[in-house]
Amino acid sequence: MLYIPIIGAILEGAGNIIDKKIVITHNVNYKNCTVYGFLALVLIMLPLTFFFWEIKPEAYSIPNLLIFMSVVFFSILANLLVFYSLKREKVTELEPIRLMQPLFTILLAFIFSFFFAAYYTERKYSILLLALIASISLIASHVKKHHLVLNKYITAAILGSLFFAVELVISKAILPYYSSLTFYFLRCLLIFLITAFIFHPDIKSIKNKTKLLMLLSGAIWVSYRWILYYGYLSLGIVFTTILFILGPIFIFIFARIFLKEKIYLRHIIASIIIIACIIAAILLEI
């Protein structure tokens, strides 16, 4: 069971590298990338819904519908904030901010466990401590002096990471009422329709090779989310998140291999700390 989230971490690394290639090498603006990224996800999942469609009656209750709409709302808000932050800041400068999402997710899951015990059981303090150490090490490995200067764009990126974390944590409350694929399909479909209405993107500006890369990225992120939701239901949010923190380590490796980016000593030290925390967490769970 534990190896499945690790596969998800590898997929996260691969997905991020492909998305970076789409944005930088293929010069796709973030408006088109957001809208057509979600369209690619919908197209990948559409034929699979015939085999994996499942919605339980509890999903149609008013409270659970409100939670689902909240998931969509926070997802859109997070994407818009990140899009706004990219108007000024470079992708590389926003990387440590993006990596705050696991930390926010862990803290929110822990806080929610005190107020919504029926949905969240995240009170293993030893696992929480290891997760916090791994998350902080990950962030610290990317922070540079200019990242410490807050402006409205950096603030937007921080809020975007926070809202992505909120979306993931509140999703846990209603995931049992859907198949993972159905839940993700409906989420992405609504986000695509709403962002397409807001942005009015231009599909003609995207080359056919780029479209294929978007579909490949979509297939990876569908698999990633399926594994993530599986982990949330089977292992809990905090433990799954600590396993998924391996994702940035694979990003380092893939970036070095495919994008020829340099790996610094601080990245290696952070990776060693993260792997040590994950091994300790697994041993505590066994």
Beta strands, then each sheet from edge to edge (+ up, - down):
end
